[in-house]
């Protein structure tokens, strides 16, 4: 089976964690890696990192979650940002 990296982006409250949890439950041998702590490094060297991954035979899928402003406001109401 070919290895795949699914990269999920989106605003706070857009559902990234929920989508990742669903994927882990439904994709055999999958795992979640949250790059929050190394995010600046990934952003700085993104092209190089993902180029090496793709060159090694991995499939890279990038998805950006979009949520309308009113829905985001509803989801984060009461959360301290």
C-alpha positions in Angstrom: 0.0 0.0 0.0 1.3 3.4 -1.0 2.0 5.8 2.0 0.1 9.1 2.0 0.4 12.3 4.0 -2.8 14.2 4.4 -2.1 17.8 5.3 -5.1 19.6 6.8 -5.1 23.4 7.2 -7.8 25.8 8.4 -8.7 28.5 10.8 -9.1 27.9 14.5 -12.4 26.1 15.0 -12.8 25.0 11.4 -12.8 21.3 12.3 -9.2 20.2 11.6 -9.0 18.0 14.7 -12.5 16.5 14.0 -11.5 15.6 10.4 -8.2 14.2 11.5 -9.9 12.0 14.2 -12.4 10.7 11.5 -9.5 9.9 9.2 -7.6 8.0 11.9 -10.6 5.9 12.8 -11.3 5.1 9.1 -7.8 4.7 7.6 -5.9 1.6 8.7 -2.4 2.2 10.1 -2.9 5.9 10.2 -1.8 8.5 12.8 -2.1 12.2 13.5 0.9 14.4 13.7 0.2 17.9 15.0 3.1 20.2 13.8 2.0 23.1 16.0 5.4 23.2 17.8 7.4 23.1 14.6 5.0 25.0 12.4 7.5 27.9 11.8 10.1 25.4 10.7 7.7 23.7 8.4 6.5 27.0 6.9 10.1 28.1 6.3 11.3 24.8 4.6 7.9 23.6 3.3 9.1 23.2 -0.3 12.2 21.3 0.6 10.4 19.0 3.2 7.5 18.1 0.9 9.8 17.8 -2.1 11.8 15.1 -0.3 8.7 13.3 0.9 7.1 13.2 -2.6 10.5 12.2 -4.1 10.6 9.3 -1.7 7.3 7.9 -3.1 4.8 9.4 -0.7 1.6 10.9 -1.9 0.9 14.3 -0.4 -2.7 15.6 -0.2 -3.3 19.1 1.1 -6.7 20.2 2.2 -7.8 23.6 3.5 -11.0 23.7 5.5 -13.3 26.7 5.0 -15.9 27.8 7.4 -18.1 30.9 7.1 -17.4 33.7 9.5 -20.7 33.4 11.3 -20.1 29.6 11.9 -16.6 30.3 13.2 -17.9 32.9 15.6 -20.5 30.4 16.8 -17.9 27.7 17.3 -15.4 29.8 19.2 -18.0 31.8 21.3 -16.9 31.6 24.9 -13.4 30.4 24.0 -10.4 32.6 24.9 -8.2 33.2 21.9 
